[in-house]
Amino acid sequence: MSISTDKDIIVALGGSTKVAEMLGLKSKQRVQNWITRGIPAEVKLQYPHIFLNPNISSVARNKDVA
């Protein structure tokens, strides 16, 4: 996955604040950084049901097709 796909996944999940809440993070800044740097692989593996979900990933990949 690319950084732009990671950004699209965060947006599809409801944005930085929502993703931070889903992960139990106190600050959304960490997730906000992932928009420009990409979601770390270790985080994707720790939460595969969120970040490696084929339904969310396909929405992010097909965003520009529609």
PDB file as gemmi writes it, atoms N, CA and C in Angstrom:
CRYST1    1.000    1.000    1.000  90.00  90.00  90.00 P 1                      
ATOM      1  N   MET A   1       0.829  -1.181   0.000  1.00  0.00           N  
ATOM      2  CA  MET A   1       0.000   0.000   0.000  1.00  0.00           C  
ATOM      3  C   MET A   1       0.874   1.246   0.000  1.00  0.00           C  
ATOM      4  N   SER A   2       0.334   2.287  -0.569  1.00  0.00           N  
ATOM      5  CA  SER A   2       1.069   3.548  -0.638  1.00  0.00           C  
ATOM      6  C   SER A   2       0.601   4.492   0.463  1.00  0.00           C  
ATOM      7  N   ILE A   3       1.330   5.583   0.611  1.00  0.00           N  
ATOM      8  CA  ILE A   3       0.952   6.595   1.598  1.00  0.00           C  
ATOM      9  C   ILE A   3      -0.412   7.179   1.248  1.00  0.00           C  
ATOM     10  N   SER A   4      -0.682   7.397  -0.033  1.00  0.00           N  
ATOM     11  CA  SER A   4      -1.991   7.948  -0.405  1.00  0.00           C  
ATOM     12  C   SER A   4      -3.112   6.970  -0.091  1.00  0.00           C  
ATOM     13  N   THR A   5      -2.852   5.668  -0.234  1.00  0.00           N  
ATOM     14  CA  THR A   5      -3.854   4.670   0.138  1.00  0.00           C  
ATOM     15  C   THR A   5      -4.059   4.683   1.651  1.00  0.00           C  
ATOM     16  N   ASP A   6      -2.998   4.813   2.416  1.00  0.00           N  
ATOM     17  CA  ASP A   6      -3.119   4.903   3.872  1.00  0.00           C  
ATOM     18  C   ASP A   6      -3.950   6.118   4.259  1.00  0.00           C  
ATOM     19  N   LYS A   7      -3.711   7.235   3.608  1.00  0.00           N  
ATOM     20  CA  LYS A   7      -4.491   8.443   3.869  1.00  0.00           C  
ATOM     21  C   LYS A   7      -5.961   8.188   3.566  1.00  0.00           C  
ATOM     22  N   ASP A   8      -6.236   7.552   2.431  1.00  0.00           N  
ATOM     23  CA  ASP A   8      -7.611   7.263   2.048  1.00  0.00           C  
ATOM     24  C   ASP A   8      -8.293   6.318   3.040  1.00  0.00           C  
ATOM     25  N   ILE A   9      -7.532   5.374   3.582  1.00  0.00           N  
ATOM     26  CA  ILE A   9      -8.085   4.463   4.591  1.00  0.00           C  
ATOM     27  C   ILE A   9      -8.474   5.245   5.845  1.00  0.00           C  
ATOM     28  N   ILE A  10      -7.609   6.146   6.286  1.00  0.00           N  
ATOM     29  CA  ILE A  10      -7.910   6.960   7.473  1.00  0.00           C  
ATOM     30  C   ILE A  10      -9.157   7.798   7.228  1.00  0.00           C  
ATOM     31  N   VAL A  11      -9.255   8.392   6.061  1.00  0.00           N  
ATOM     32  CA  VAL A  11     -10.435   9.197   5.714  1.00  0.00           C  
ATOM     33  C   VAL A  11     -11.681   8.313   5.668  1.00  0.00           C  
ATOM     34  N   ALA A  12     -11.578   7.137   5.057  1.00  0.00           N  
ATOM     35  CA  ALA A  12     -12.721   6.220   4.947  1.00  0.00           C  
ATOM     36  C   ALA A  12     -13.192   5.746   6.324  1.00  0.00           C  
ATOM     37  N   LEU A  13     -12.275   5.681   7.273  1.00  0.00           N  
ATOM     38  CA  LEU A  13     -12.624   5.251   8.625  1.00  0.00           C  
ATOM     39  C   LEU A  13     -13.202   6.386   9.468  1.00  0.00           C  
ATOM     40  N   GLY A  14     -13.205   7.597   8.941  1.00  0.00           N  
ATOM     41  CA  GLY A  14     -13.806   8.723   9.657  1.00  0.00           C  
ATOM     42  C   GLY A  14     -12.846   9.817  10.061  1.00  0.00           C  
ATOM     43  N   GLY A  15     -11.593   9.728   9.653  1.00  0.00           N  
ATOM     44  CA  GLY A  15     -10.618  10.767   9.944  1.00  0.00           C  
ATOM     45  C   GLY A  15      -9.718  10.443  11.131  1.00  0.00           C  
ATOM     46  N   SER A  16      -8.786  11.329  11.360  1.00  0.00           N  
ATOM     47  CA  SER A  16      -7.759  11.127  12.391  1.00  0.00           C  
ATOM     48  C   SER A  16      -8.342  10.949  13.784  1.00  0.00           C  
ATOM     49  N   THR A  17      -9.305  11.781  14.131  1.00  0.00           N  
ATOM     50  CA  THR A  17      -9.888  11.715  15.467  1.00  0.00           C  
ATOM     51  C   THR A  17     -10.586  10.387  15.690  1.00  0.00           C  
ATOM     52  N   LYS A  18     -11.367   9.963  14.719  1.00  0.00           N  
ATOM     53  CA  LYS A  18     -12.106   8.705  14.830  1.00  0.00           C  
ATOM     54  C   LYS A  18     -11.154   7.511  14.923  1.00  0.00           C  
ATOM     55  N   VAL A  19     -10.122   7.501  14.080  1.00  0.00           N  
ATOM     56  CA  VAL A  19      -9.154   6.394  14.103  1.00  0.00           C  
ATOM     57  C   VAL A  19      -8.411   6.376  15.440  1.00  0.00           C  
ATOM     58  N   ALA A  20      -8.028   7.542  15.947  1.00  0.00           N  
ATOM     59  CA  ALA A  20      -7.360   7.611  17.248  1.00  0.00           C  
ATOM     60  C   ALA A  20      -8.259   7.027  18.334  1.00  0.00           C  
ATOM     61  N   GLU A  21      -9.547   7.339  18.285  1.00  0.00           N  
ATOM     62  CA  GLU A  21     -10.497   6.785  19.249  1.00  0.00           C  
ATOM     63  C   GLU A  21     -10.594   5.269  19.104  1.00  0.00           C  
ATOM     64  N   MET A  22     -10.625   4.777  17.875  1.00  0.00           N  
ATOM     65  CA  MET A  22     -10.720   3.341  17.623  1.00  0.00           C  
ATOM     66  C   MET A  22      -9.524   2.596  18.210  1.00  0.00           C  
ATOM     67  N   LEU A  23      -8.365   3.244  18.171  1.00  0.00           N  
ATOM     68  CA  LEU A  23      -7.135   2.618  18.656  1.00  0.00           C  
ATOM     69  C   LEU A  23      -6.874   2.899  20.129  1.00  0.00           C  
ATOM     70  N   GLY A  24      -7.701   3.724  20.739  1.00  0.00           N  
ATOM     71  CA  GLY A  24      -7.518   4.059  22.154  1.00  0.00           C  
ATOM     72  C   GLY A  24      -6.392   5.036  22.403  1.00  0.00           C  
ATOM     73  N   LEU A  25      -6.066   5.843  21.397  1.00  0.00           N  
ATOM     74  CA  LEU A  25      -5.001   6.838  21.553  1.00  0.00           C  
ATOM     75  C   LEU A  25      -5.590   8.118  22.140  1.00  0.00           C  
ATOM     76  N   LYS A  26      -4.856   8.771  23.010  1.00  0.00           N  
ATOM     77  CA  LYS A  26      -5.339   9.994  23.645  1.00  0.00           C  
ATOM     78  C   LYS A  26      -5.259  11.197  22.717  1.00  0.00           C  
ATOM     79  N   SER A  27      -4.340  11.157  21.773  1.00  0.00           N  
ATOM     80  CA  SER A  27      -4.138  12.286  20.868  1.00  0.00           C  
ATOM     81  C   SER A  27      -4.299  11.828  19.425  1.00  0.00           C  
ATOM     82  N   LYS A  28      -4.932  12.665  18.626  1.00  0.00           N  
ATOM     83  CA  LYS A  28      -5.084  12.330  17.210  1.00  0.00           C  
ATOM     84  C   LYS A  28      -3.827  12.679  16.407  1.00  0.00           C  
ATOM     85  N   GLN A  29      -2.872  13.380  17.009  1.00  0.00           N  
ATOM     86  CA  GLN A  29      -1.684  13.828  16.277  1.00  0.00           C  
ATOM     87  C   GLN A  29      -0.905  12.671  15.672  1.00  0.00           C  
ATOM     88  N   ARG A  30      -0.812  11.573  16.392  1.00  0.00           N  
ATOM     89  CA  ARG A  30      -0.088  10.403  15.872  1.00  0.00           C  
ATOM     90  C   ARG A  30      -0.726   9.908  14.583  1.00  0.00           C  
ATOM     91  N   VAL A  31      -2.050   9.804  14.601  1.00  0.00           N  
ATOM     92  CA  VAL A  31      -2.764   9.349  13.407  1.00  0.00           C  
ATOM     93  C   VAL A  31      -2.655  10.402  12.301  1.00  0.00           C  
ATOM     94  N   GLN A  32      -2.715  11.658  12.665  1.00  0.00           N  
ATOM     95  CA  GLN A  32      -2.570  12.738  11.680  1.00  0.00           C  
ATOM     96  C   GLN A  32      -1.227  12.632  10.968  1.00  0.00           C  
ATOM     97  N   ASN A  33      -0.182  12.258  11.681  1.00  0.00           N  
ATOM     98  CA  ASN A  33       1.139  12.087  11.070  1.00  0.00           C  
ATOM     99  C   ASN A  33       1.128  10.966  10.032  1.00  0.00           C  
ATOM    100  N   TRP A  34       0.310   9.940  10.256  1.00  0.00           N  
ATOM    101  CA  TRP A  34       0.243   8.819   9.320  1.00  0.00           C  
ATOM    102  C   TRP A  34      -0.305   9.246   7.973  1.00  0.00           C  
ATOM    103  N   ILE A  35      -1.048  10.331   7.927  1.00  0.00           N  
ATOM    104  CA  ILE A  35      -1.597  10.811   6.659  1.00  0.00           C  
ATOM    105  C   ILE A  35      -0.464  11.226   5.724  1.00  0.00           C  
ATOM    106  N   THR A  36       0.610  11.781   6.274  1.00  0.00           N  
ATOM    107  CA  THR A  36       1.734  12.206   5.438  1.00  0.00           C  
ATOM    108  C   THR A  36       2.869  11.184   5.400  1.00  0.00           C  
ATOM    109  N   ARG A  37       2.981  10.355   6.442  1.00  0.00           N  
ATOM    110  CA  ARG A  37       4.087   9.406   6.528  1.00  0.00           C  
ATOM    111  C   ARG A  37       3.694   7.969   6.216  1.00  0.00           C  
ATOM    112  N   GLY A  38       2.395   7.700   6.234  1.00  0.00           N  
ATOM    113  CA  GLY A  38       1.908   6.336   6.058  1.00  0.00           C  
ATOM    114  C   GLY A  38       1.701   5.658   7.398  1.00  0.00           C  
ATOM    115  N   ILE A  39       0.811   4.698   7.413  1.00  0.00           N  
ATOM    116  CA  ILE A  39       0.530   3.952   8.630  1.00  0.00           C  
ATOM    117  C   ILE A  39       1.665   2.947   8.828  1.00  0.00           C  
ATOM    118  N   PRO A  40       2.305   2.949   9.996  1.00  0.00           N  
ATOM    119  CA  PRO A  40       3.406   2.004  10.226  1.00  0.00           C  
ATOM    120  C   PRO A  40       2.946   0.552  10.073  1.00  0.00           C  
ATOM    121  N   ALA A  41       3.787  -0.265   9.498  1.00  0.00           N  
ATOM    122  CA  ALA A  41       3.459  -1.679   9.276  1.00  0.00           C  
ATOM    123  C   ALA A  41       3.104  -2.378  10.585  1.00  0.00           C  
ATOM    124  N   GLU A  42       3.820  -2.048  11.648  1.00  0.00           N  
ATOM    125  CA  GLU A  42       3.531  -2.696  12.934  1.00  0.00           C  
ATOM    126  C   GLU A  42       2.122  -2.377  13.430  1.00  0.00           C  
ATOM    127  N   VAL A  43       1.643  -1.178  13.134  1.00  0.00           N  
ATOM    128  CA  VAL A  43       0.278  -0.802  13.522  1.00  0.00           C  
ATOM    129  C   VAL A  43      -0.730  -1.561  12.665  1.00  0.00           C  
ATOM    130  N   LYS A  44      -0.451  -1.676  11.379  1.00  0.00           N  
ATOM    131  CA  LYS A  44      -1.346  -2.432  10.492  1.00  0.00           C  
ATOM    132  C   LYS A  44      -1.448  -3.881  10.946  1.00  0.00           C  
ATOM    133  N   LEU A  45      -0.330  -4.453  11.371  1.00  0.00           N  
ATOM    134  CA  LEU A  45      -0.336  -5.842  11.825  1.00  0.00           C  
ATOM    135  C   LEU A  45      -0.984  -5.994  13.199  1.00  0.00           C  
ATOM    136  N   GLN A  46      -0.892  -4.964  14.012  1.00  0.00           N  
ATOM    137  CA  GLN A  46      -1.504  -5.009  15.337  1.00  0.00           C  
ATOM    138  C   GLN A  46      -3.027  -4.890  15.237  1.00  0.00           C  
ATOM    139  N   TYR A  47      -3.510  -4.184  14.218  1.00  0.00           N  
ATOM    140  CA  TYR A  47      -4.942  -3.968  14.024  1.00  0.00           C  
ATOM    141  C   TYR A  47      -5.352  -4.365  12.600  1.00  0.00           C  
ATOM    142  N   PRO A  48      -5.155  -5.617  12.224  1.00  0.00           N  
ATOM    143  CA  PRO A  48      -5.466  -6.013  10.845  1.00  0.00           C  
ATOM    144  C   PRO A  48      -6.950  -5.882  10.500  1.00  0.00           C  
ATOM    145  N   HIS A  49      -7.806  -6.045  11.492  1.00  0.00           N  
ATOM    146  CA  HIS A  49      -9.245  -5.927  11.260  1.00  0.00           C  
ATOM    147  C   HIS A  49      -9.645  -4.506  10.884  1.00  0.00           C  
ATOM    148  N   ILE A  50      -8.795  -3.548  11.192  1.00  0.00           N  
ATOM    149  CA  ILE A  50      -9.066  -2.152  10.833  1.00  0.00           C  
ATOM    150  C   ILE A  50      -8.336  -1.775   9.547  1.00  0.00           C  
ATOM    151  N   PHE A  51      -7.023  -1.942   9.529  1.00  0.00           N  
ATOM    152  CA  PHE A  51      -6.216  -1.415   8.426  1.00  0.00           C  
ATOM    153  C   PHE A  51      -6.030  -2.374   7.263  1.00  0.00           C  
ATOM    154  N   LEU A  52      -6.188  -3.657   7.483  1.00  0.00           N  
ATOM    155  CA  LEU A  52      -6.032  -4.617   6.394  1.00  0.00           C  
ATOM    156  C   LEU A  52      -7.381  -5.208   5.988  1.00  0.00           C  
ATOM    157  N   ASN A  53      -8.437  -4.560   6.406  1.00  0.00           N  
ATOM    158  CA  ASN A  53      -9.800  -4.969   6.074  1.00  0.00           C  
ATOM    159  C   ASN A  53     -10.017  -4.790   4.575  1.00  0.00           C  
ATOM    160  N   PRO A  54     -10.334  -5.855   3.847  1.00  0.00           N  
ATOM    161  CA  PRO A  54     -10.494  -5.728   2.388  1.00  0.00           C  
ATOM    162  C   PRO A  54     -11.591  -4.755   1.989  1.00  0.00           C  
ATOM    163  N   ASN A  55     -12.623  -4.612   2.801  1.00  0.00           N  
ATOM    164  CA  ASN A  55     -13.702  -3.679   2.464  1.00  0.00           C  
ATOM    165  C   ASN A  55     -13.233  -2.236   2.522  1.00  0.00           C  
ATOM    166  N   ILE A  56     -12.505  -1.880   3.560  1.00  0.00           N  
ATOM    167  CA  ILE A  56     -11.981  -0.514   3.693  1.00  0.00           C  
ATOM    168  C   ILE A  56     -10.909  -0.268   2.644  1.00  0.00           C  
ATOM    169  N   SER A  57     -10.013  -1.233   2.452  1.00  0.00           N  
ATOM    170  CA  SER A  57      -8.931  -1.071   1.473  1.00  0.00           C  
ATOM    171  C   SER A  57      -9.477  -0.884   0.066  1.00  0.00           C  
ATOM    172  N   SER A  58     -10.534  -1.615  -0.281  1.00  0.00           N  
ATOM    173  CA  SER A  58     -11.080  -1.477  -1.637  1.00  0.00           C  
ATOM    174  C   SER A  58     -11.745  -0.120  -1.816  1.00  0.00           C  
ATOM    175  N   VAL A  59     -12.367   0.400  -0.786  1.00  0.00           N  
ATOM    176  CA  VAL A  59     -12.954   1.745  -0.858  1.00  0.00           C  
ATOM    177  C   VAL A  59     -11.843   2.761  -1.108  1.00  0.00           C  
ATOM    178  N   ALA A  60     -10.750   2.626  -0.377  1.00  0.00           N  
ATOM    179  CA  ALA A  60      -9.625   3.549  -0.533  1.00  0.00           C  
ATOM    180  C   ALA A  60      -8.991   3.435  -1.919  1.00  0.00           C  
ATOM    181  N   ARG A  61      -8.832   2.209  -2.426  1.00  0.00           N  
ATOM    182  CA  ARG A  61      -8.204   2.020  -3.743  1.00  0.00           C  
ATOM    183  C   ARG A  61      -9.095   2.522  -4.880  1.00  0.00           C  
ATOM    184  N   ASN A  62     -10.394   2.351  -4.739  1.00  0.00           N  
ATOM    185  CA  ASN A  62     -11.319   2.713  -5.821  1.00  0.00           C  
ATOM    186  C   ASN A  62     -11.879   4.106  -5.720  1.00  0.00           C  
ATOM    187  N   LYS A  63     -11.381   4.894  -4.793  1.00  0.00           N  
ATOM    188  CA  LYS A  63     -11.869   6.250  -4.555  1.00  0.00           C  
ATOM    189  C   LYS A  63     -11.840   7.098  -5.818  1.00  0.00           C  
ATOM    190  N   ASP A  64     -10.778   7.006  -6.593  1.00  0.00           N  
ATOM    191  CA  ASP A  64     -10.623   7.849  -7.768  1.00  0.00           C  
ATOM    192  C   ASP A  64     -11.277   7.261  -9.013  1.00  0.00           C  
ATOM    193  N   VAL A  65     -11.729   6.027  -8.943  1.00  0.00           N  
ATOM    194  CA  VAL A  65     -12.311   5.367 -10.114  1.00  0.00           C  
ATOM    195  C   VAL A  65     -13.712   5.885 -10.379  1.00  0.00           C  
ATOM    196  N   ALA A  66     -14.482   6.134  -9.330  1.00  0.00           N  
ATOM    197  CA  ALA A  66     -15.883   6.552  -9.472  1.00  0.00           C  
ATOM    198  C   ALA A  66     -16.010   7.948 -10.015  1.00  0.00           C  
TER     199      ALA A  66                                                      
END                                                                             
